[in-house]
Amino acid sequence: EQRMTLIMISTMIGLSVFMTPILTFIPMPVLFGVFLYMGTSPLADMQFYDRLLLLFMPTKYQPDHIYLRKVTLRRVHLFTFIQLFCFIILWAVKEINAISIAFPLMLVVMIGVRKSLDFIFTKYELKVLDDLMPETHTKHKEEDEDEEAGGANVAAVSQIQMTDYSSPSGKNFQIQLPNGNIMNIPVDSSAAGGTAGGGAKAMNISEEVNRSGVWKTVNIGNVLPASTCIQENKPTCRNNRRREK
């Protein structure tokens, strides 16, 4: 943006005064429709309007709003009722001619009402329900944080570690899976501890997995019946027969 843009906009608004004879040809319903559209189009981005719709919406049809994730539905409705009550008071003061002059004063009173909500809601609930930032910005930020936290958890859970306890065949190579289960792979004592003369002997994880019963359990659904292998002479069937042996 630059200064010239604002100057041109202000100039065109001023020149619209000379367009009065042309504007008289526009029907009044058209103008009312334009103003009605300008007044209702921002409702889709208003949290207050969305929370009013939640009052008449079953729980299973409610959209995924960020404040519904962090605040209970009962507290959300309570905050909505307080806002609706304040809105009705302001509208009544504006419509009654005898007290309409006090409308600016009522706006100042609403500041005190907002401050008094600290005694009803917690700071966390007020930050979620009455945040200065738009909901889309907050939702995207939270989703990014959840993805980072989820990736860190998966990396921490899926780490591989060597255990020190002994088994009948020697030590076990323990792998903690993301679902919480622990897979123990038997390892030869000489391979785990090495020889007395030299350092530790290298261990191939793929070979140890093939020796254990986990590999057969994982691939049991991929083995074709023997009758199918006889009819279809394919390399896959030959591999399956080797696995069965």
Backbone as CSV, one residue per row, in Angstrom:
resi,resn,N_x,N_y,N_z,CA_x,CA_y,CA_z,C_x,C_y,C_z
1,GLU,0.834,-1.197,0.000,0.000,0.000,0.000,0.867,1.244,0.000
2,GLN,0.304,2.338,-0.480,1.034,3.599,-0.577,0.051,4.741,-0.388
3,ARG,0.556,5.932,-0.361,-0.296,7.100,-0.131,-1.227,7.363,-1.304
4,MET,-0.748,7.098,-2.504,-1.563,7.368,-3.694,-2.859,6.551,-3.668
5,THR,-2.799,5.333,-3.149,-4.002,4.503,-3.083,-5.069,5.146,-2.208
6,LEU,-4.681,5.622,-1.034,-5.646,6.255,-0.134,-6.183,7.549,-0.717
7,ILE,-5.333,8.293,-1.419,-5.792,9.549,-2.036,-6.838,9.269,-3.109
8,MET,-6.597,8.250,-3.933,-7.551,7.927,-5.006,-8.875,7.432,-4.418
9,ILE,-8.811,6.640,-3.353,-10.047,6.152,-2.740,-10.857,7.309,-2.168
10,SER,-10.200,8.207,-1.457,-10.902,9.363,-0.873,-11.470,10.265,-1.959
11,THR,-10.743,10.424,-3.062,-11.226,11.264,-4.162,-12.470,10.674,-4.812
12,MET,-12.474,9.357,-5.038,-13.635,8.720,-5.661,-14.850,8.760,-4.743
13,ILE,-14.613,8.637,-3.417,-15.737,8.745,-2.482,-16.318,10.155,-2.520
14,GLY,-15.458,11.166,-2.614,-15.952,12.538,-2.703,-16.694,12.802,-4.001
15,LEU,-16.237,12.235,-5.120,-16.907,12.441,-6.409,-18.257,11.735,-6.479
16,SER,-18.520,10.802,-5.573,-19.813,10.114,-5.589,-20.974,11.056,-5.267
17,VAL,-20.661,12.230,-4.723,-21.723,13.206,-4.461,-22.377,13.655,-5.765
18,PHE,-21.589,13.749,-6.819,-22.117,14.175,-8.119,-22.850,13.043,-8.844
19,MET,-22.856,11.841,-8.271,-23.562,10.708,-8.877,-24.971,10.549,-8.321
20,THR,-25.427,11.529,-7.544,-26.770,11.429,-6.953,-27.870,11.260,-7.992
21,PRO,-27.861,12.012,-9.119,-28.919,11.783,-10.122,-28.927,10.361,-10.685
22,ILE,-27.719,9.757,-10.762,-27.650,8.389,-11.294,-28.143,7.391,-10.235
23,LEU,-27.814,7.645,-8.976,-28.210,6.724,-7.921,-29.720,6.672,-7.734
24,THR,-30.428,7.714,-8.167,-31.893,7.703,-8.026,-32.554,6.641,-8.889
25,PHE,-31.859,6.162,-9.913,-32.430,5.123,-10.784,-32.284,3.720,-10.176
26,ILE,-31.495,3.593,-9.099,-31.324,2.282,-8.453,-32.502,2.038,-7.520
27,PRO,-33.233,0.931,-7.661,-34.383,0.665,-6.776,-33.947,0.522,-5.321
28,MET,-34.785,0.953,-4.421,-34.484,0.862,-3.003,-34.326,-0.588,-2.521
29,PRO,-35.134,-1.553,-3.008,-34.899,-2.944,-2.581,-33.494,-3.440,-2.918
30,VAL,-32.922,-2.955,-4.033,-31.557,-3.358,-4.384,-30.562,-2.832,-3.342
31,LEU,-30.725,-1.571,-2.948,-29.834,-0.998,-1.939,-29.992,-1.714,-0.601
32,PHE,-31.247,-2.006,-0.222,-31.468,-2.734,1.020,-30.843,-4.131,0.961
33,GLY,-30.913,-4.758,-0.212,-30.297,-6.082,-0.362,-28.784,-6.026,-0.230
34,VAL,-28.178,-4.976,-0.775,-26.721,-4.825,-0.654,-26.324,-4.639,0.803
35,PHE,-27.040,-3.767,1.507,-26.716,-3.534,2.909,-27.017,-4.766,3.771
36,LEU,-28.069,-5.504,3.410,-28.372,-6.723,4.148,-27.272,-7.766,3.963
37,TYR,-26.765,-7.868,2.735,-25.675,-8.807,2.471,-24.406,-8.382,3.210
38,MET,-24.110,-7.097,3.212,-22.929,-6.606,3.919,-23.048,-6.844,5.426
39,GLY,-24.267,-6.850,5.950,-24.436,-7.072,7.380,-24.416,-8.534,7.783
40,THR,-24.868,-9.422,6.898,-24.952,-10.846,7.242,-23.730,-11.659,6.816
41,SER,-22.969,-11.195,5.840,-21.812,-11.962,5.373,-20.741,-12.154,6.449
42,PRO,-20.495,-11.179,7.344,-19.474,-11.430,8.383,-19.928,-12.392,9.478
43,LEU,-21.207,-12.807,9.488,-21.679,-13.686,10.554,-20.982,-15.042,10.541
44,ALA,-20.550,-15.473,9.362,-19.911,-16.795,9.271,-18.600,-16.841,10.033
45,ASP,-17.946,-15.695,10.238,-16.668,-15.649,10.940,-16.804,-15.185,12.381
46,MET,-18.036,-15.022,12.859,-18.249,-14.576,14.236,-18.431,-15.778,15.148
47,GLN,-17.622,-15.852,16.208,-17.727,-16.961,17.147,-19.043,-16.918,17.920
48,PHE,-19.532,-15.720,18.203,-20.798,-15.593,18.934,-21.948,-16.206,18.138
49,TYR,-21.966,-15.983,16.851,-23.006,-16.562,15.994,-22.875,-18.088,15.936
50,ASP,-21.650,-18.585,15.871,-21.448,-20.038,15.846,-21.894,-20.680,17.157
51,ARG,-21.637,-20.008,18.267,-22.048,-20.568,19.554,-23.563,-20.503,19.742
52,LEU,-24.211,-19.530,19.119,-25.676,-19.516,19.150,-26.257,-20.699,18.389
53,LEU,-25.641,-21.057,17.281,-26.117,-22.216,16.517,-25.911,-23.522,17.276
54,LEU,-24.893,-23.568,18.141,-24.650,-24.783,18.921,-25.790,-25.079,19.893
55,LEU,-26.556,-24.059,20.271,-27.675,-24.273,21.189,-28.769,-25.133,20.565
56,PHE,-28.874,-25.103,19.239,-29.925,-25.842,18.532,-29.359,-27.000,17.711
57,MET,-28.139,-27.407,18.018,-27.462,-28.422,17.205,-27.116,-29.618,18.077
58,PRO,-27.452,-30.849,17.651,-27.043,-32.029,18.420,-25.528,-32.134,18.506
59,THR,-25.075,-32.850,19.517,-23.637,-32.928,19.764,-22.893,-33.590,18.611
60,LYS,-23.480,-34.616,18.011,-22.772,-35.343,16.954,-22.659,-34.548,15.661
61,TYR,-23.464,-33.489,15.501,-23.398,-32.662,14.298,-22.624,-31.364,14.520
62,GLN,-22.057,-31.179,15.693,-21.336,-29.943,15.973,-20.006,-29.916,15.222
63,PRO,-19.644,-28.777,14.657,-18.365,-28.680,13.938,-17.185,-28.728,14.904
64,ASP,-16.021,-28.884,14.333,-14.799,-29.019,15.121,-14.218,-27.630,15.403
65,HIS,-14.815,-26.931,16.370,-14.302,-25.631,16.774,-13.209,-25.817,17.813
66,ILE,-12.274,-24.870,17.844,-11.139,-24.996,18.741,-11.572,-24.885,20.195
67,TYR,-12.599,-24.061,20.482,-13.010,-23.891,21.873,-13.778,-25.107,22.389
68,LEU,-14.368,-25.907,21.494,-15.042,-27.128,21.932,-14.050,-28.205,22.333
69,ARG,-12.826,-28.099,21.894,-11.804,-29.061,22.282,-11.283,-28.811,23.692
70,LYS,-11.309,-27.545,24.124,-10.650,-27.175,25.374,-11.609,-26.820,26.496
71,VAL,-12.866,-26.470,26.171,-13.831,-26.050,27.177,-15.058,-26.952,27.055
72,THR,-15.640,-27.306,28.192,-16.834,-28.143,28.173,-18.007,-27.400,27.529
73,LEU,-18.943,-28.162,26.981,-20.074,-27.565,26.273,-20.959,-26.754,27.222
74,ARG,-21.075,-27.179,28.462,-21.900,-26.434,29.422,-21.329,-25.052,29.690
75,ARG,-20.012,-24.964,29.807,-19.376,-23.662,30.035,-19.472,-22.775,28.802
76,VAL,-19.413,-23.383,27.642,-19.570,-22.610,26.403,-20.961,-22.004,26.332
77,HIS,-21.993,-22.788,26.658,-23.365,-22.276,26.647,-23.561,-21.172,27.694
78,LEU,-22.934,-21.301,28.847,-23.046,-20.261,29.869,-22.460,-18.945,29.376
79,PHE,-21.320,-19.012,28.742,-20.704,-17.798,28.186,-21.582,-17.205,27.086
80,THR,-22.216,-18.060,26.282,-23.095,-17.576,25.219,-24.329,-16.882,25.791
81,PHE,-24.916,-17.440,26.833,-26.099,-16.824,27.451,-25.769,-15.456,28.051
82,ILE,-24.602,-15.312,28.639,-24.207,-14.011,29.195,-24.050,-12.985,28.071
83,GLN,-23.430,-13.383,26.991,-23.284,-12.474,25.850,-24.642,-12.108,25.255
84,LEU,-25.524,-13.076,25.142,-26.846,-12.817,24.581,-27.646,-11.870,25.476
85,PHE,-27.538,-12.039,26.784,-28.238,-11.154,27.716,-27.720,-9.715,27.582
86,CYS,-26.416,-9.542,27.488,-25.851,-8.201,27.314,-26.289,-7.591,25.986
87,PHE,-26.360,-8.410,24.937,-26.800,-7.904,23.635,-28.255,-7.426,23.696
88,ILE,-29.110,-8.165,24.385,-30.521,-7.770,24.508,-30.644,-6.462,25.291
89,ILE,-29.832,-6.298,26.339,-29.856,-5.056,27.119,-29.456,-3.867,26.256
90,LEU,-28.403,-4.019,25.475,-27.960,-2.919,24.611,-29.020,-2.593,23.561
91,TRP,-29.630,-3.623,22.991,-30.660,-3.376,21.966,-31.877,-2.675,22.576
92,ALA,-32.270,-3.054,23.807,-33.413,-2.418,24.463,-33.118,-0.955,24.788
93,VAL,-31.906,-0.667,25.253,-31.540,0.724,25.554,-31.551,1.563,24.283
94,LYS,-31.128,0.995,23.188,-31.084,1.745,21.934,-32.486,2.009,21.391
95,GLU,-33.402,1.055,21.557,-34.727,1.183,20.962,-35.666,2.063,21.801
96,ILE,-35.465,2.118,23.092,-36.340,2.941,23.948,-35.854,4.392,23.893
97,ASN,-36.675,5.266,23.386,-36.268,6.656,23.186,-35.967,7.368,24.503
98,ALA,-36.659,6.997,25.554,-36.475,7.699,26.828,-35.085,7.492,27.409
99,ILE,-34.472,6.343,27.141,-33.154,6.052,27.711,-32.091,5.823,26.633
100,SER,-32.425,6.088,25.381,-31.458,5.840,24.304,-30.228,6.725,24.402
101,ILE,-30.351,7.876,25.094,-29.193,8.747,25.243,-28.105,8.105,26.106
102,ALA,-28.465,7.121,26.895,-27.494,6.434,27.752,-26.810,5.267,27.057
103,PHE,-27.025,5.116,25.750,-26.407,4.004,25.029,-24.874,4.045,25.085
104,PRO,-24.213,5.210,24.872,-22.739,5.207,25.010,-22.274,4.815,26.404
105,LEU,-23.051,5.202,27.423,-22.677,4.835,28.780,-22.774,3.322,28.992
106,MET,-23.726,2.677,28.328,-23.878,1.231,28.470,-22.685,0.489,27.860
107,LEU,-22.076,1.077,26.849,-20.876,0.451,26.289,-19.744,0.429,27.306
108,VAL,-19.661,1.468,28.105,-18.650,1.493,29.168,-18.997,0.466,30.254
109,VAL,-20.286,0.294,30.515,-20.711,-0.690,31.519,-20.318,-2.098,31.080
110,MET,-20.341,-2.361,29.774,-19.990,-3.687,29.278,-18.529,-4.032,29.571
111,ILE,-17.688,-3.006,29.698,-16.292,-3.270,30.067,-16.235,-3.860,31.474
112,GLY,-17.032,-3.311,32.377,-17.087,-3.874,33.729,-17.683,-5.265,33.758
113,VAL,-18.671,-5.514,32.888,-19.258,-6.859,32.814,-18.209,-7.870,32.347
114,ARG,-17.420,-7.462,31.361,-16.366,-8.364,30.865,-15.324,-8.630,31.945
115,LYS,-15.009,-7.623,32.718,-14.029,-7.816,33.786,-14.580,-8.715,34.885
116,SER,-15.873,-8.645,35.143,-16.477,-9.474,36.186,-16.544,-10.947,35.803
117,LEU,-16.366,-11.257,34.530,-16.363,-12.658,34.116,-15.170,-13.425,34.662
118,ASP,-14.160,-12.710,35.163,-13.010,-13.394,35.765,-13.400,-14.170,37.014
119,PHE,-14.515,-13.795,37.632,-14.979,-14.510,38.825,-15.855,-15.716,38.473
120,ILE,-16.249,-15.842,37.214,-17.099,-16.956,36.779,-16.297,-17.991,35.993
121,PHE,-15.421,-17.517,35.131,-14.617,-18.396,34.289,-13.150,-18.268,34.685
122,THR,-12.402,-19.307,34.357,-10.960,-19.262,34.573,-10.286,-18.462,33.455
123,LYS,-9.043,-18.093,33.696,-8.311,-17.340,32.672,-8.120,-18.169,31.407
124,TYR,-7.937,-19.460,31.582,-7.765,-20.329,30.413,-9.040,-20.382,29.573
125,GLU,-10.202,-20.497,30.232,-11.470,-20.544,29.504,-11.753,-19.214,28.801
126,LEU,-11.454,-18.107,29.453,-11.677,-16.806,28.817,-10.724,-16.597,27.638
127,LYS,-9.527,-17.117,27.743,-8.594,-16.979,26.622,-9.072,-17.769,25.407
128,VAL,-9.672,-18.929,25.664,-10.171,-19.750,24.555,-11.458,-19.170,23.979
129,LEU,-12.386,-18.750,24.841,-13.686,-18.274,24.379,-13.663,-16.835,23.888
130,ASP,-12.734,-16.033,24.366,-12.700,-14.618,24.014,-11.286,-14.213,23.622
131,ASP,-10.678,-15.011,22.749,-9.309,-14.737,22.318,-9.297,-13.608,21.300
132,LEU,-8.228,-12.809,21.334,-8.100,-11.707,20.373,-7.784,-12.217,18.972
133,MET,-7.052,-13.330,18.885,-6.679,-13.876,17.587,-7.860,-14.640,16.983
134,PRO,-7.970,-14.651,15.656,-9.059,-15.414,15.019,-8.941,-16.906,15.311
135,GLU,-10.082,-17.578,15.226,-10.097,-19.008,15.541,-9.262,-19.815,14.563
136,THR,-9.252,-19.427,13.273,-8.473,-20.180,12.286,-6.993,-20.133,12.615
137,HIS,-6.509,-18.970,13.043,-5.097,-18.850,13.405,-4.766,-19.731,14.606
138,THR,-5.614,-19.708,15.624,-5.378,-20.518,16.820,-5.459,-22.005,16.507
139,LYS,-6.405,-22.402,15.648,-6.569,-23.817,15.318,-5.365,-24.337,14.550
140,HIS,-4.873,-23.572,13.585,-3.700,-24.002,12.828,-2.472,-24.088,13.726
141,LYS,-2.339,-23.160,14.653,-1.201,-23.182,15.568,-1.253,-24.407,16.461
142,GLU,-2.436,-24.757,16.966,-2.561,-25.924,17.834,-2.304,-27.210,17.059
143,GLU,-2.790,-27.291,15.810,-2.549,-28.494,15.017,-1.062,-28.680,14.734
144,ASP,-0.346,-27.581,14.481,1.097,-27.682,14.268,1.803,-28.166,15.527
145,GLU,1.375,-27.661,16.693,1.989,-28.106,17.940,1.688,-29.576,18.214
146,ASP,0.465,-30.037,17.886,0.122,-31.449,18.086,0.947,-32.353,17.183
147,GLU,1.170,-31.910,15.943,1.987,-32.710,15.030,3.422,-32.823,15.518
148,GLU,3.974,-31.706,16.018,5.337,-31.752,16.531,5.432,-32.645,17.769
149,ALA,4.430,-32.525,18.664,4.435,-33.364,19.864,4.252,-34.833,19.516
150,GLY,3.369,-35.122,18.535,3.156,-36.506,18.130,4.390,-37.117,17.505
151,GLY,5.101,-36.341,16.677,6.331,-36.846,16.088,7.406,-37.112,17.117
152,ALA,7.485,-36.249,18.132,8.469,-36.461,19.193,8.139,-37.700,20.021
153,ASN,6.830,-37.931,20.275,6.431,-39.111,21.050,6.722,-40.399,20.299
154,VAL,6.421,-40.396,18.990,6.682,-41.596,18.196,8.166,-41.895,18.148
155,ALA,8.985,-40.838,18.019,10.428,-41.040,17.986,10.956,-41.551,19.311
156,ALA,10.351,-41.080,20.410,10.798,-41.530,21.727,10.348,-42.952,22.025
157,VAL,9.122,-43.302,21.587,8.586,-44.634,21.890,9.229,-45.702,21.037
158,SER,9.543,-45.364,19.784,10.058,-46.366,18.847,11.562,-46.545,18.931
159,GLN,12.212,-46.010,19.971,13.641,-46.177,20.084,13.974,-47.622,20.478
160,ILE,15.132,-48.067,20.060,15.573,-49.440,20.305,16.628,-49.416,21.402
161,GLN,16.502,-50.303,22.365,17.441,-50.328,23.469,17.810,-51.775,23.791
162,MET,18.983,-51.935,24.349,19.501,-53.253,24.711,19.265,-53.482,26.195
163,THR,18.703,-54.633,26.577,18.428,-54.941,27.975,19.592,-55.713,28.577
164,ASP,19.648,-55.679,29.890,20.735,-56.338,30.605,20.322,-57.655,31.257
165,TYR,18.981,-57.933,31.293,18.564,-59.165,31.952,18.834,-60.360,31.039
166,SER,19.005,-61.511,31.637,19.395,-62.724,30.907,18.175,-63.571,30.622
167,SER,18.257,-64.322,29.553,17.222,-65.276,29.163,17.875,-66.641,29.003
168,PRO,17.098,-67.699,28.816,17.701,-69.038,28.683,18.728,-69.109,27.574
169,SER,18.575,-68.345,26.493,19.523,-68.412,25.382,20.510,-67.256,25.397
170,GLY,20.552,-66.468,26.449,21.449,-65.321,26.504,20.659,-64.043,26.711
171,LYS,21.165,-62.933,26.216,20.499,-61.644,26.361,19.413,-61.473,25.311
172,ASN,18.533,-60.521,25.580,17.444,-60.214,24.652,17.630,-58.808,24.102
173,PHE,17.340,-58.679,22.824,17.340,-57.367,22.184,15.905,-56.852,22.206
174,GLN,15.662,-55.797,22.980,14.309,-55.311,23.256,13.984,-54.124,22.353
175,ILE,12.842,-54.232,21.638,12.354,-53.154,20.778,10.985,-52.741,21.281
176,GLN,10.862,-51.480,21.684,9.582,-50.963,22.161,8.791,-50.420,20.978
177,LEU,7.630,-51.012,20.716,6.799,-50.650,19.575,5.939,-49.432,19.903
178,PRO,5.456,-48.701,18.867,4.623,-47.509,19.122,3.330,-47.804,19.868
179,ASN,2.785,-49.031,19.745,1.534,-49.349,20.435,1.730,-49.716,21.899
180,GLY,2.963,-49.672,22.400,3.224,-49.955,23.801,3.759,-51.346,24.072
181,ASN,3.627,-52.271,23.107,4.139,-53.620,23.287,5.658,-53.643,23.154
182,ILE,6.260,-54.677,23.712,7.711,-54.829,23.674,8.030,-56.139,22.969
183,MET,8.881,-56.059,21.962,9.282,-57.245,21.209,10.682,-57.637,21.660
184,ASN,10.827,-58.848,22.181,12.116,-59.366,22.646,12.690,-60.285,21.588
185,ILE,13.913,-60.022,21.169,14.610,-60.838,20.175,15.776,-61.523,20.871
186,PRO,15.797,-62.839,20.917,16.928,-63.521,21.573,18.226,-63.274,20.827
187,VAL,19.267,-62.976,21.598,20.583,-62.685,21.033,21.593,-63.605,21.690
188,ASP,22.525,-64.088,20.911,23.571,-64.948,21.448,24.481,-64.146,22.366
189,SER,24.933,-64.751,23.444,25.765,-64.042,24.412,27.071,-63.584,23.799
190,SER,27.639,-64.400,22.920,28.895,-64.012,22.280,28.701,-62.829,21.356
191,ALA,27.511,-62.781,20.685,27.257,-61.658,19.788,26.972,-60.401,20.560
192,ALA,26.354,-60.514,21.767,26.009,-59.329,22.537,27.190,-58.797,23.312
193,GLY,27.985,-59.703,23.912,29.063,-59.235,24.756,30.412,-59.228,24.104
194,GLY,30.551,-59.942,22.959,31.838,-59.968,22.297,32.762,-60.997,22.920
195,THR,33.929,-61.164,22.363,34.918,-62.108,22.865,35.855,-61.403,23.818
196,ALA,36.629,-62.204,24.497,37.535,-61.601,25.472,38.675,-60.883,24.790
197,GLY,39.073,-61.384,23.603,40.217,-60.775,22.939,39.881,-59.540,22.154
198,GLY,38.717,-59.453,21.564,38.383,-58.336,20.698,37.164,-57.607,21.197
199,GLY,36.719,-56.601,20.465,35.577,-55.781,20.856,34.275,-56.501,20.597
200,ALA,33.174,-55.751,20.720,31.840,-56.327,20.541,31.626,-56.734,19.103
201,LYS,30.947,-57.843,18.922,30.671,-58.347,17.588,29.444,-57.664,17.014
202,ALA,29.508,-57.307,15.742,28.376,-56.620,15.105,27.177,-57.561,15.013
203,MET,25.986,-57.001,15.156,24.757,-57.801,15.132,23.860,-57.267,14.028
204,ASN,23.333,-58.156,13.204,22.420,-57.798,12.131,20.987,-57.939,12.650
205,ILE,20.263,-56.811,12.734,18.905,-56.841,13.284,17.981,-57.661,12.392
206,SER,18.148,-57.556,11.067,17.276,-58.286,10.143,17.391,-59.792,10.352
207,GLU,18.618,-60.273,10.560,18.793,-61.709,10.781,18.186,-62.147,12.102
208,GLU,18.312,-61.307,13.134,17.742,-61.678,14.429,16.220,-61.705,14.377
209,VAL,15.635,-60.776,13.613,14.175,-60.781,13.466,13.720,-62.020,12.715
210,ASN,14.474,-62.429,11.686,14.107,-63.627,10.925,14.190,-64.889,11.789
211,ARG,15.117,-64.910,12.756,15.252,-66.078,13.616,14.123,-66.176,14.641
212,SER,13.572,-65.058,15.013,12.513,-65.065,16.037,11.181,-65.444,15.410
213,GLY,10.177,-65.657,16.275,8.842,-66.033,15.804,7.994,-64.846,15.398
214,VAL,8.497,-63.611,15.589,7.715,-62.428,15.243,7.530,-62.327,13.743
215,TRP,8.579,-62.667,12.986,8.502,-62.537,11.525,7.423,-63.456,10.952
216,LYS,7.300,-64.679,11.517,6.274,-65.603,11.033,4.878,-65.097,11.387
217,THR,4.742,-64.476,12.559,3.437,-63.956,12.962,3.004,-62.802,12.080
218,VAL,3.944,-61.950,11.698,3.618,-60.794,10.856,3.219,-61.233,9.460
219,ASN,3.885,-62.250,8.924,3.661,-62.650,7.541,2.758,-63.861,7.411
220,ILE,2.086,-64.277,8.483,1.242,-65.469,8.389,0.062,-65.249,7.451
221,GLY,-0.407,-63.986,7.339,-1.528,-63.719,6.442,-1.134,-63.653,4.983
222,ASN,0.197,-63.568,4.715,0.653,-63.458,3.331,1.010,-64.804,2.713
223,VAL,0.943,-65.882,3.494,1.297,-67.203,2.994,0.104,-67.802,2.265
224,LEU,0.292,-68.236,1.038,-0.778,-68.820,0.237,-0.925,-70.305,0.561
225,PRO,-2.125,-70.847,0.434,-2.306,-72.296,0.648,-1.457,-73.096,-0.315
226,ALA,-1.167,-74.351,0.102,-0.310,-75.200,-0.738,-0.983,-75.535,-2.053
227,SER,-2.329,-75.735,-2.038,-3.052,-76.065,-3.271,-2.944,-74.931,-4.282
228,THR,-3.003,-73.687,-3.791,-2.889,-72.559,-4.700,-1.507,-72.477,-5.298
229,CYS,-0.509,-72.811,-4.491,0.858,-72.768,-5.000,1.097,-73.831,-6.059
230,ILE,0.418,-74.990,-5.917,0.593,-76.039,-6.938,-0.005,-75.599,-8.250
231,GLN,-1.190,-74.964,-8.182,-1.837,-74.540,-9.422,-1.102,-73.370,-10.062
232,GLU,-0.616,-72.442,-9.228,0.062,-71.261,-9.764,1.544,-71.402,-9.476
233,ASN,2.305,-71.696,-10.505,3.747,-71.869,-10.358,4.398,-70.499,-10.491
234,LYS,4.437,-69.756,-9.363,4.985,-68.413,-9.365,6.113,-68.335,-8.345
235,PRO,7.011,-67.366,-8.486,8.093,-67.214,-7.501,7.564,-66.963,-6.103
236,THR,6.409,-66.274,-5.985,5.844,-66.004,-4.658,5.464,-67.290,-3.950
237,CYS,4.881,-68.230,-4.677,4.487,-69.508,-4.092,5.719,-70.303,-3.639
238,ARG,6.782,-70.233,-4.422,7.999,-70.952,-4.033,8.576,-70.365,-2.749
239,ASN,8.523,-69.054,-2.644,9.017,-68.406,-1.408,8.150,-68.797,-0.211
240,ASN,6.836,-68.891,-0.440,5.950,-69.280,0.654,6.217,-70.702,1.120
241,ARG,6.510,-71.605,0.169,6.806,-72.981,0.546,8.100,-73.055,1.363
242,ARG,9.062,-72.198,1.004,10.312,-72.162,1.795,10.022,-71.681,3.218
243,ARG,9.136,-70.658,3.329,8.803,-70.154,4.661,8.093,-71.200,5.508
244,GLU,7.186,-71.983,4.863,6.494,-73.031,5.604,7.450,-74.090,6.110
245,LYS,8.465,-74.444,5.307,9.450,-75.419,5.751,10.261,-74.876,6.917
